[in-house]
Amino acid sequence: MTNQLLARLPASPVLDRATANAFVDEHIVPFAGAWDLAGAVPEGLLARIADAGLWAPFLAPELGGAGMDMVTLGEIHEEVGRGCSSVRSLLTVHTMLSWALSRFGSPDQVQQWGPALAAGQQLGAFCLSETGAGSDAAAITTTATPAGAGWVLNGVKKWITGGQLADLFLVFAQGPHSMVALLVPRSTPGVQVRPIEDMLGTRASMLAEIAFTDVELGRGALIGPSGFASGMVLAGVLDVGRYSVAAGSVGIIQACLDASASYSSHRVVGGSPLRDLALIQAKVSDMVTDVRAARMLCAEAGRLKDAGDPGTIMATWIAKYFASTAAARHATEAVQIHGANGCSPHYPVARYYRDAKVMEIIEGSNEIQRITIAGEAYREQAR
Ligand SMILES: Cc1cc2nc3c(=O)[nH]c(=O)nc-3n(C[C@H](O)[C@H](O)[C@H](O)COP(=O)(O)OP(=O)(O)OC[C@H]3O[C@@H](n4cnc5c(N)ncnc54)[C@H](O)[C@@H]3O)c2cc1C
């Protein structure tokens, strides 16, 4: 069979770490550098992810999902993050919307959107940030005004991962009494998508600014009752996104380790390979140690999610803080080990370095993570 024919075969289902590992090595790793340079992923990849059942495998089988547990989902997002943080980011935001639907959606909403989201026929994006509101979500100025039996939405969301591709937006806005969460199809009149290009990292995650101008929505657009949305929906969705980013950061550390071990085995300096130098070994040994520690923190957060234990929220903060800071540190060292080659587009470590920086900013920046984790320490002490 020719390579061309093989390339058209649908991908096998991805149901665990081993199948994800093989999928990523075949369909993502060889191309991620080119997608990063192009600032976009191809349509064919989106279809392959759909064939593999990767978009929302945690959805119930009756919706077309696999009823996957969160530990396995985290392992799969780690594998995808090892190959390409941009693709993992697209999975993350689709996961956030799909999870909100399954957790808070009405039966009508679940029936309307669930099967298409599970199949990847409709892609989701998460719209919270604005020009003037990032870490401080309460500062958003987008408004959802009750009108007739529904809502009118006005505002502009910024930095929306997958915004160029998404069919359905999960939008947070100021309602009459508190924040509300709304499902907004891209095709609704008044929705305008403006691509954002040339970001530092996750360059192929197809960011956009999304403007909503007098967008009329029916009553059925609301996810979770008004007043309840800001607490439960937003906290839950951010937790799931943070978990995915933590797992993706573990993938970045693994990729840095793989690249560094390989390069230092072959690059000869002063007559011997770099791997013989104690200072290089120290960097590699720290990568080995941190990737295992970060993986265990993610697994613990996932296990608590599967058990329905509210402790998962703090476990996820800690996993994301540890994994993202370790990813940024080790990506710096991976570039260092590669020398000038590491600064070129011919080796993947420059991409890991830029992507890892983004992990320290999204889904709760480092500073917000430290404030939150320290708060837990003081609460514990007060108990
Ligand atoms: C590649 C990328 C993809 C993104 N995708 C999405 C998306 O899909 N959907 C979405 O809604 N948003 C998205 N974002 C936005 C992201 O969520 C925000 O960038 C993030 O929340 C930080 O907000 P900000 O950029 O406004 O920084 P700010 O909130 O202005 O913070 C600036 C700096 O101040 C620090 N800081 C803030 N508050 C405190 C404090 N109390 N104490 C100490 N330091 C503080 C921050 O940690 C940060 O270092 C994305 C961003 C990027 C870069």
The ligand as a MOL file (V3000), in Angstrom:
LIG
                    3D

  0  0  0     0  0            999 V3000
M  V30 BEGIN CTAB
M  V30 COUNTS 53 58 0 0 0
M  V30 BEGIN ATOM
M  V30 1 C -1.9190 31.5770 24.0440 0
M  V30 2 C -3.0570 32.0230 24.9150 0
M  V30 3 C -4.2860 31.3930 24.8010 0
M  V30 4 C -5.3760 31.8520 25.5610 0
M  V30 5 N -6.5980 31.2490 25.3930 0
M  V30 6 C -7.6740 31.7420 26.0660 0
M  V30 7 C -8.9860 31.2050 25.8370 0
M  V30 8 O -9.1630 30.2400 25.0880 0
M  V30 9 N -10.0430 31.7750 26.4700 0
M  V30 10 C -9.8870 32.8110 27.3440 0
M  V30 11 O -10.8930 33.2650 27.8970 0
M  V30 12 N -8.6620 33.3480 27.5870 0
M  V30 13 C -7.5560 32.8360 26.9660 0
M  V30 14 N -6.3050 33.3580 27.1980 0
M  V30 15 C -6.1660 34.4730 28.1250 0
M  V30 16 C -5.5810 34.0070 29.4580 0
M  V30 17 O -6.5580 33.3090 30.1850 0
M  V30 18 C -5.0900 35.2490 30.2070 0
M  V30 19 O -3.9610 35.7160 29.5020 0
M  V30 20 C -4.7200 34.9700 31.6540 0
M  V30 21 O -5.8780 34.7460 32.4040 0
M  V30 22 C -3.9610 36.1490 32.2730 0
M  V30 23 O -4.6870 37.3170 32.0890 0
M  V30 24 P -4.0090 38.6260 31.4370 0
M  V30 25 O -3.2410 38.1900 30.2370 0
M  V30 26 O -5.0700 39.6270 31.2460 0
M  V30 27 O -2.9620 39.0980 32.5020 0
M  V30 28 P -3.3040 40.0500 33.7630 0
M  V30 29 O -4.4590 39.5170 34.5100 0
M  V30 30 O -3.3340 41.4620 33.3090 0
M  V30 31 O -1.9860 39.8390 34.6190 0
M  V30 32 C -0.7240 40.3680 34.2250 0
M  V30 33 C 0.3400 39.8550 35.1720 0
M  V30 34 O 0.0130 40.2610 36.4990 0
M  V30 35 C -0.0470 39.1260 37.3410 0
M  V30 36 N -1.0960 39.2850 38.3480 0
M  V30 37 C -2.4260 39.4480 38.1320 0
M  V30 38 N -3.0930 39.5290 39.3030 0
M  V30 39 C -2.1580 39.4030 40.2790 0
M  V30 40 C -2.2090 39.3730 41.6880 0
M  V30 41 N -3.3690 39.4910 42.3560 0
M  V30 42 N -1.0430 39.2450 42.3830 0
M  V30 43 C 0.1410 39.1160 41.7100 0
M  V30 44 N 0.2530 39.1170 40.3740 0
M  V30 45 C -0.8840 39.2570 39.6590 0
M  V30 46 C -0.3890 37.9580 36.4230 0
M  V30 47 O 0.0210 36.7230 36.9790 0
M  V30 48 C 0.4010 38.3130 35.2000 0
M  V30 49 O 1.7230 37.8910 35.3500 0
M  V30 50 C -5.1970 32.9070 26.4770 0
M  V30 51 C -3.9340 33.5070 26.6080 0
M  V30 52 C -2.8840 33.0790 25.8320 0
M  V30 53 C -1.5520 33.7440 25.9910 0
M  V30 END ATOM
M  V30 BEGIN BOND
M  V30 1 1 1 2
M  V30 2 1 2 3
M  V30 3 2 2 52
M  V30 4 2 3 4
M  V30 5 1 4 5
M  V30 6 1 4 50
M  V30 7 2 5 6
M  V30 8 1 6 7
M  V30 9 1 6 13
M  V30 10 2 7 8
M  V30 11 1 7 9
M  V30 12 1 9 10
M  V30 13 2 10 11
M  V30 14 1 10 12
M  V30 15 2 12 13
M  V30 16 1 13 14
M  V30 17 1 14 15
M  V30 18 1 14 50
M  V30 19 1 15 16
M  V30 20 1 16 17
M  V30 21 1 16 18
M  V30 22 1 18 19
M  V30 23 1 18 20
M  V30 24 1 20 21
M  V30 25 1 20 22
M  V30 26 1 22 23
M  V30 27 1 23 24
M  V30 28 2 24 25
M  V30 29 1 24 26
M  V30 30 1 24 27
M  V30 31 1 27 28
M  V30 32 2 28 29
M  V30 33 1 28 30
M  V30 34 1 28 31
M  V30 35 1 31 32
M  V30 36 1 32 33
M  V30 37 1 33 34
M  V30 38 1 33 48
M  V30 39 1 34 35
M  V30 40 1 35 36
M  V30 41 1 35 46
M  V30 42 1 36 37
M  V30 43 1 36 45
M  V30 44 2 37 38
M  V30 45 1 38 39
M  V30 46 1 39 40
M  V30 47 2 39 45
M  V30 48 1 40 41
M  V30 49 2 40 42
M  V30 50 1 42 43
M  V30 51 2 43 44
M  V30 52 1 44 45
M  V30 53 1 46 47
M  V30 54 1 46 48
M  V30 55 1 48 49
M  V30 56 2 50 51
M  V30 57 1 51 52
M  V30 58 1 52 53
M  V30 END BOND
M  V30 END CTAB
M  END
